[in-house]
Amino acid sequence: MNNRAWKACTRAVVAIAVGVLALTAGATAASASPASPPGLSALKAVPSRFEPVAGARPASPLDGDVTAFHGFSSLQNIVVQSHGFDLEGEIHGRLRTFNFKSLWQVYNLPSSDSWKVWVVSFKHDSSRSVLKEVFHSEQLIDVNIDVKFRVAAANLRGVSSLRIGFETLRLQLDGQTKDFTVVNGASGGAKDQNNNDVPVDFQQV
């Protein structure tokens, strides 16, 4: 058996599509919820506790300023039953959210930039007048998600479960709250059973 074939035999490929987990390498690496109908089904984002954006200027709900928080929104939960394999999969579906790209355009940022880059611009925006206009005009949309992800076997040591998802920015202004899930590779991630970050690579399909 050549080296390429040996590597292929020692990798478990997990295909995930809206709650469907298919094991294609003959090794049980994970388990997930029952299969859903094919096609772009609705994805449900389950956010963690939102934390204030670090270093952002505090605001009173009555002072007319934008308050920003961030939290991790899980799209897929995986139970890891075996180790020693790379974990690879795909997430397909529609996510109902406010459009993060509109927030990025306020500061002329590429939509591929991470949420942390946006936060830096947000902190330096003293008036936030344009941001307020965008906030009030934004409506919920369906965002199509079609991504591949990979977690290296070395990063799965001691991991019994994973939550795969994306960072979400929660903005509040004038008594309104809007959540913007940042669906790009730089803002994607994974959390283990202890809520620790696990390195994961995302690629747009």
Helices and strands as residue ranges (DSSP letters): H 3-9, E 12-16, E 21-23, E 30-31, E 42-43, E 46-47, E 51-52, E 67-80, E 87-97, H 100-106, H 115-124, H 129-137, E 141-151, G 153-156, E 161-173, E 176-181, G 185-187, E 188-192, E 197-198, E 201-204
